[in-house]
Amino acid sequence: MPAEEKKHNDIPCYHCGEDCGSHPIVFDDRYFCCHGCKTVYNILSVNKLYTYYELEPTPGARKDNLVKDRYRILENPDIASRFTNFNEGGIARVSFFLPNIHCSSCIWLLENLQKLNAAILISKVNFQQKTVAITYKTNQLAMPLLADLLDSIGYPPNLSQTAEKQKNQWSKRLLMRTGIAGFCFGNIMLLSFPAYFSLTNEGYEHWFAYINMALTVPVFFYSALEFFSPAFKSLANKVINIDLPVSIGIVALFVRSVTDVLAYGGPGYFDSLAGLVFFLLIGRWYQQVSYKALSFQKMHVSFCPWE
């Protein structure tokens, strides 16, 4: 059915879920917010990749029109080598950072790229790092065209930084947040000892509460962002992830503690809040270490990309 435009109100895009506005694009009896989303849907439907829309509702990201020669820079061997893990005998393995990866449908689609182009042998997604490793035949598919393919289905590679740099930045930020949470947690516990053993002089008790509240501010507004950011993104995509209930608990505990101090002159629960964030961040750090260990065990794939 040819594309046509009709006037409707409050209709979500079948691909990305955004409002289609007053003039949605109608294609195949479905509504799309732009020609980019319609094009992605058409590519997937032609290749019978309908499962992409069955795993998650409106799983795609809004697709801007493809800019011609956007990835021509990858023809430069020095630049291409930054994204290449292996290249020998007409077989290459490359890794791209794809910021638009956000759900199970993304993983399913990106791990079925061989159905879109026969030159692609295998593709694997690292959801935690938002990267995809693709093994393909270099005599049938050039790297710029591979990047164009990813862009055409709504996952434009971020070429400004390699996946390794992205990963290192995230690791440093996580360690910084964990360190600040640990420092504040230790000091809050120290200042709370008199209250634990009922040794606080009534003239100084409220000062300890105010100091604890001040120490909790960087924990809440900086360290806890490790959970707030993914929670906000999940809400924006109308899905629920593990960070959402954690974030709700942190916010509730912070509001309850501030209210207790300012309204009732109590000590609040700042020690519990700082401890919760600190130990959750330690858990996330341990998770990162585990992912690294698993990645190391699979490094042989880089040397045998056809496995």
C-alpha positions in Angstrom: 0.0 0.0 0.0 1.6 3.4 -1.0 2.4 5.9 1.8 -0.2 8.6 2.3 -0.9 11.3 4.9 -4.1 11.6 6.9 -5.1 14.0 9.6 -5.4 12.3 13.1 -4.8 13.3 16.7 -2.8 11.6 19.5 -1.7 8.6 17.4 1.5 6.9 18.5 4.1 5.9 15.9 4.0 2.2 15.3 7.8 2.1 15.3 9.1 4.5 18.0 5.9 5.3 19.9 6.2 9.1 19.6 3.1 11.2 18.8 2.5 11.3 15.0 1.0 14.8 15.2 -1.8 16.0 13.0 -0.6 14.5 9.8 0.7 10.9 10.4 2.2 8.9 7.6 0.0 5.8 6.9 1.7 2.8 5.5 0.6 -0.8 5.5 -2.4 0.2 7.7 0.0 1.5 10.4 0.8 5.0 11.5 4.3 6.5 11.5 5.6 9.9 12.8 8.1 10.3 10.0 9.4 8.8 6.8 12.5 7.5 8.6 10.3 5.3 10.9 8.3 4.1 8.0 11.4 3.2 6.1 12.8 1.1 9.0 9.4 -0.7 9.3 9.4 -1.4 5.5 13.0 -2.8 5.7 12.0 -5.1 8.6 8.7 -6.2 7.0 10.3 -7.0 3.6 12.9 -9.2 5.4 10.1 -10.8 7.6 11.6 -9.6 10.9 8.2 -9.0 12.5 9.4 -10.4 15.9 11.1 -7.0 16.4 7.7 -5.5 17.1 6.3 -8.5 19.0 9.0 -8.5 21.8 8.4 -4.9 22.9 5.7 -2.3 22.0 7.0 0.5 19.8 10.6 -0.6 20.4 12.4 1.6 17.8 14.1 5.0 18.1 12.9 7.9 15.9 14.8 7.6 12.7 16.1 10.8 11.0 16.7 10.7 7.2 19.9 9.0 6.3 22.7 11.5 5.4 24.5 10.4 2.3 28.2 9.5 2.8 27.9 10.1 6.6 30.2 7.1 7.2 32.6 7.6 4.3 35.2 8.4 6.9 35.4 4.7 7.6 37.1 4.2 4.3 40.2 5.6 6.0 42.3 2.6 7.1 43.5 4.4 10.3 40.0 5.3 11.4 38.6 1.9 10.4 41.2 0.1 12.5 39.9 1.8 15.7 36.7 -0.2 15.3 38.2 -3.4 13.9 39.0 -6.4 16.2 40.0 -8.8 13.5 40.6 -8.7 9.7 42.2 -11.6 7.9 41.3 -13.9 5.0 38.4 -11.8 3.8 36.7 -12.0 7.2 36.5 -9.0 9.6 35.1 -8.4 13.0 34.2 -4.8 14.0 32.6 -3.3 17.1 30.4 -0.2 17.2 28.9 1.8 20.0 25.1 2.1 19.4 23.5 4.6 21.9 20.0 3.6 20.7 20.1 0.1 22.2 17.5 0.0 25.0 15.4 -3.1 25.0 15.1 -6.8 24.1 13.8 -6.0 20.6 17.0 -4.0 19.9 19.0 -7.1 20.9 16.9 -9.4 18.8 17.1 -7.2 15.7 20.8 -6.5 15.9 21.6 -10.2 16.4 19.7 -11.1 13.2 21.5 -8.7 10.9 22.5 -11.6 8.7 18.9 -11.7 7.5 19.2 -8.2 6.2 22.6 -8.7 4.5 24.0 -12.1 3.5 27.6 -10.8 3.9 27.1 -10.6 7.6 28.1 -13.9 9.3 27.2 -13.2 12.9 26.5 -10.3 15.3 26.5 -10.2 19.1 25.2 -7.4 21.3 26.6 -6.3 24.6 23.5 -4.6 26.2 25.4 -3.3 29.2 27.9 -1.4 27.1 25.5 -0.7 24.2 27.9 -2.2 21.7 27.5 -4.7 18.8 30.3 -6.9 17.4 29.7 -7.9 13.8 31.6 -10.5 11.8 31.2 -10.1 8.0 32.8 -10.8 4.6 34.9 -7.8 3.6 34.8 -8.7 -0.1 31.0 -8.4 -0.1 30.4 -5.6 2.3 32.5 -2.5 3.1 32.6 -1.0 6.6 30.9 2.3 5.5 28.0 0.3 4.0 27.7 -1.8 7.2 27.5 1.5 9.2 24.8 2.7 6.7 22.9 -0.5 7.3 22.9 0.0 11.1 21.8 3.6 10.6 19.0 2.7 8.2 17.3 0.5 10.8 17.6 3.1 13.5 20.9 2.3 15.2 23.5 4.9 14.0 27.0 4.1 15.2 28.6 6.7 17.4 32.0 7.2 15.7 33.2 10.1 17.9 34.4 7.6 20.5 35.3 4.0 20.4 33.5 1.5 22.6 36.6 1.1 24.7 36.7 4.8 25.5 33.0 4.8 26.3 33.5 1.9 28.6 36.5 3.5 30.4 34.5 6.7 30.9 31.6 4.8 32.4 34.0 2.8 34.7 35.7 5.9 36.0 32.3 7.6 36.6 31.1 4.5 38.5 34.2 4.4 40.7 33.9 8.1 41.4 30.2 7.8 42.4 31.0 4.7 44.6 33.9 6.5 46.3 31.8 9.6 47.1 29.0 7.5 48.4 31.4 5.5 50.5 33.0 8.6 52.0 29.7 10.2 52.9 28.3 6.9 54.3 31.4 6.5 56.5 31.1 10.0 57.9 27.4 9.8 58.4 27.8 6.6 60.3 30.5 8.2 62.5 28.3 11.2 63.3 25.3 8.9 64.0 27.1 6.8 66.7 26.1 9.1 69.5 22.5 8.7 68.5 22.8 5.0 68.3 23.9 4.8 71.9 21.8 7.7 73.2 24.9 9.7 74.0 24.0 12.9 72.1 23.6 16.2 74.0 20.2 17.7 73.2 21.9 21.0 72.4 24.0 19.4 69.6 21.7 16.6 68.3 20.0 18.7 65.6 23.4 19.9 64.3 24.5 16.3 63.7 21.2 15.8 61.8 21.9 18.8 59.6 25.5 17.7 58.9 24.2 14.2 58.0 21.7 15.8 55.6 24.4 17.9 54.0 26.6 14.8 53.5 23.6 13.0 51.9 23.2 15.7 49.2 26.1 14.5 47.0 25.0 10.9 47.5 21.5 11.7 46.3 22.2 14.2 43.5 25.4 12.5 42.1 26.0 9.0 43.2 22.4 7.9 42.9 22.3 9.2 39.3 23.7 5.8 38.4 20.1 4.5 39.0 18.1 7.6 38.3 19.3 8.0 34.7 18.3 4.5 33.5 15.0 4.8 35.4 14.1 8.0 33.6 15.1 6.4 30.2 12.9 3.4 30.9 9.9 5.6 31.7 10.5 7.5 28.5 10.4 4.3 26.6 7.4 3.0 28.5 9.1 0.0 30.0 10.1 -0.9 33.6 13.7 -1.9 34.5 15.3 -2.8 37.8 16.5 0.7 38.4 13.0 2.1 38.5 11.9 0.6 41.9 15.4 1.2 43.3 15.1 4.9 42.3 11.6 5.2 43.9 13.0 3.7 47.1 15.9 6.1 47.2 13.7 9.2 46.5 11.2 8.1 49.2 13.9 7.6 51.8 15.5 11.0 51.0 12.2 12.9 51.2 11.2 11.1 54.4 14.5 11.8 56.0 14.5 15.5 55.0 11.0 15.9 56.3 11.9 14.2 59.6 14.8 16.6 60.2 13.2 19.9 59.0 9.6 19.3 60.2 10.0 17.1 63.3 13.6 17.7 64.5 14.4 14.0 64.1 17.6 12.4 63.0 16.3 11.1 59.7 17.5 7.9 57.9 20.5 9.4 56.1 22.8 6.6 57.2 20.5 4.0 55.7 20.1 6.0 52.5 23.9 6.5 52.0 24.5 2.9 52.9 21.9 1.7 50.4 23.4 3.7 47.5 26.9 2.7 48.4 26.3 -1.0 48.6 24.1 -0.9 45.4 27.0 0.8 43.6 29.4 -1.9 44.9 27.0 -4.4 43.4 27.0 -2.6 40.1 30.8 -2.5 40.1 31.0 -6.2 40.8 28.6 -6.8 37.9 30.9 -4.8 35.7 33.9 -6.9 36.8 31.9 -10.1 36.1 31.1 -8.8 32.6 34.8 -8.1 31.9 35.7 -11.7 33.1 33.1 -13.2 30.7 34.3 -11.0 27.9 37.9 -12.1 28.5 36.8 -15.7 28.3 35.2 -15.1 24.9 38.2 -13.2 23.5 39.1 -16.2 21.3 36.1 -15.3 19.2 38.0 -12.2 18.0 40.6 -14.6 16.5 38.1 -17.1 15.2 35.2 -14.8 14.1 33.4 -17.5 12.1 32.6 -19.5 15.3 
